[in-house]
Amino acid sequence: GLSYEERKAVEMHAMDRAAEHYRNDGWDVADVSRAKKGYDLLASKNDTKRFIEVKGTTTRGETVVLTRREIAHAKDHKEESVLFVVSEITIIETEESWQASGGKIFFHADPWIIDDGLLTPTHFRYEIPASNQKDRRH
């Protein structure tokens, strides 16, 4: 039930927390979330890489929504993928925007090996066959 602006503030706060966690452990961290690669942060240390998918939530964090791209990337890079979940983030409205703070690291899997038994399909896309489509330009 959060607005786009609220969700963005929560997401950015969670990404900051994840980046800070890895930087404190000696990793170089880059935000690659705008590239739509299936992960949010790219961390590197020596010759090692981590593809970090970050999820932030104002809830307790027992479930997160994953995209098909995020799942495919994690499965293709099993030993290098990470899931980092920050839960119970607080948001407040300021005069100019929404600000997120707090939260706790609820889940951190490094490496993140997806257990297919824990995935639940929540959306399906149905394409209308061309032969059944009606021309709506009357």
N, C-alpha and C positions, 0 to 999 in steps of 0.2 A: 503494500500500500504506500510505498514511498514515491515521491515525485522524482522526475529525472534528476533534478538538481540535488536532491537529498541522496539518491543512489550514487551519484557521481562523487559527492563528498565522502560517503562511506567507503567507496571503492578506492579513492585516492589515499585516504587515511590508512586503509589496510595495506596498500602497496608501499606506502612510506614505512610502515611497521616492518613489513617483510624485508624491504631493502636495508633498513637499519640493522635488522637481525643478521643478515648476511654480511654486511659491511663490518659489523663488529667482530665477525669471525674471519676477517681478512679477504673477503671476496670483493672484486670490482663488480658493480651492479649497474645495469642500464635498463631504463624503462623502454620497452618495445611494444607496449600495449596498443599503440595506434597502428602498428603494422598488421594487426589481425593475423598473427601467426599461430595462435592456439596456446599462447602463454603470455604473461604480462611483463616479466622481468627476465633478463639474461644475466646470469652471474658467472664470473670466471675467476679462477685462481690457478696459477701455474698453467698446466695443460688440461685442466678440468673445467667442464661447463655444467651449468644447471639451468634448465628451462623451468621457471617458477610461475605456476598459475596461482594467482592470489584471489581469494574470495573474502569479502568483508560483509558483515551482517550486523544488524541491531538486535537480532534474536540470539538464542543460545548457541546456534550454529550446528545443530545435529544433521541438517541437510543443506546441500548447496546445489545450485543449478549449474550444469555443465553443458557446453555446446558440443555439437558433433565434432567440430574442429579441435576443441580442447581434448576430447577423449582420444581422437585419432592421433594427435601429436604425442600425447602421453604414452600411448601404446607403441608408437613408432620409436620412442626414445625412453624406454623403460628405466634404464640405469641413470639417466640424466634428468628425468622429470621430477618436479616437486609440486606438492599441493600444500598451500599455506593458507589457513583459515583464521581470520581474526573475528571473534564474536563479541556480542554485547557492546558494540560501538555506540557512543552517545552522539546525537546531533542536536545542534541548536541553530536557530535562525538569527543571523546578525542583520544589520541594516543593509548589507550588500549581498550576502550569500548565506549558504549553509556551511557550518563548521562542524567537523567530526573530531572526536577525541576519545581517549580511553580505549576500552576493549581489551580482550585478552587473546593470547594465542591459544585457540581452541584445538587446532589440529595442525600438525606439521609432519608430512611424510616426505622423507628424502633418503632413498628414492621413493617415488610414488608409483606403485604397481597397482593398477586398477583392478579391483575385484568385480568382475562382471555381475556377480550375484547381488552386488549392492547398487547396481544401476536400475532405475525405474523409468521406463519411457513415460514422458508426460505430454508430449506433443507429437503429432504426425501431420505431415503435409499431404494433402490429397489433390492431385491434379485432375481437373475435369477433362475428360477425353474431348478432343477437338470435334468429333462427330456429335457430341451432346451439347456443345456450346451454342448459345443463342446470340444472335447479333442484337446488341442493345442500342444500336444507333437507329432508332425509328424516326 
